[in-house]
Amino acid sequence: MPRPDETSPPSEPSPPSDRTVGRRRAVFEEDSARHDQEARLARRPTLRAHVIAAVACVGWMALGLFLMLWSAHTTDAGYGRIAFYAGLIVGNGGILYTLIAAYIFGERRGDW
């Protein structure tokens, strides 16, 4: 005689009860809230680093612009030329240095 589990078709799983669904939903909402909190805390150092890099870029731009404006103000052509090119180098080079450093630190931190 065949065993009952061999001849009978597999039964459909019973639908979960309301209590089970309620517990699962509560656990899901708790995990979701914890994940949101952790994600917010993990993004904080990255945001801080981006703000610092942006302020540094503005600082380099201001210093380069100051040197270029001073080159227009000075009466000596030699000093003016030196200040103008120094403004170009400081402004563009400082921004480039800041962005490269921010990228390297972001890689070490694991941002990307």
N, C-alpha and C positions, 0 to 999 in steps of 0.2 A: 504494500500500500504506500503511495507517495506521501511524502510529508506535506503538510498544508502550505508551507512557505515556498515549495517548488511549483505547485500548480496554481496558486493564486497570483494574480497580477500584483505588481508592487502598489502599495497603497499610497495615496497622495498625503503629503504631510499636512497635519492639521494646522489651520490658521492660528497665529499667535493670539493669545488672549489679550484683552485690554490692559491687564496689569503688566504683562510682559512688554507690550508696546510702550506703555507709559514709562516703564523703567528704562527701556532702551532709549527713548526720546530724552529722558532726563540725563542719562549718561552721555548721549551725543551732545546735548546742549552744554553740559559741563565741560566736556572735552573741547568743544568749539570755543567756549569762553576762555579756557586756559590757553588754547592755541593762539587766539587773538592777542591775549596779554603777552605771551612769549614773543610773538612776532613784533609787537610794538616795542618791546624791550630790546629785541635784536636789531631793529632798525635805528634805534637812537644813536649809537656810535657812528653809524654810517652817515646819518643826517648831520651830526655834529662835524664830522670830517669834511663833508661837502660844504657846509657853511664856512668853516675855517678856510678851505681852499678858495672859495669865492671871495672872501674878504681879503685874502692874500693877493689874489689876482687884481682886485680893485686897488690895493695898495701899490703893487708894481706898476699898474697903469698910471696911477697918480704920480708916482716918482718919475716915471719916464716922461710924462706930460710936463711935469715941473722943469725937468732938465731941458726939454725942447723949448718951452716958453722962456726959460732963462737964456737960452742961446739967442733968441730973438731980442732979448733985452740988453745983453752985453754989448759993449762998444768995440771990443777987440774981436776981429774976424777969426783969429786962431782959436781963442777960447769959445767963441760961438760955434764954430764947426765941431770942436771937441765935445761941447755940451750937447749939440744936436745929435751927433752919432751915439754919444753915451746914452741919451734919452731913448733913442731907438733900440739900442742893445739892452739897456736895463728894462725898459717896458716890455718888449717882446720876449727877451730871454727870461726874465723873472716869471712871466706868465707861463711860459713853456716849462720852466723848471718846476713851478708849483703844480701844474697839471700832471707832469710825469711822476713827481713824488706822490701826489694824491693817488694816482693809479697804482703805483707800487705798494703803497701802504694798504690800499684797498684789497689788492691781491693777497697780501700777508694776513689781513684780517679775515679774508674769505668772502668778501662782498661779491666777487665775480671770478 
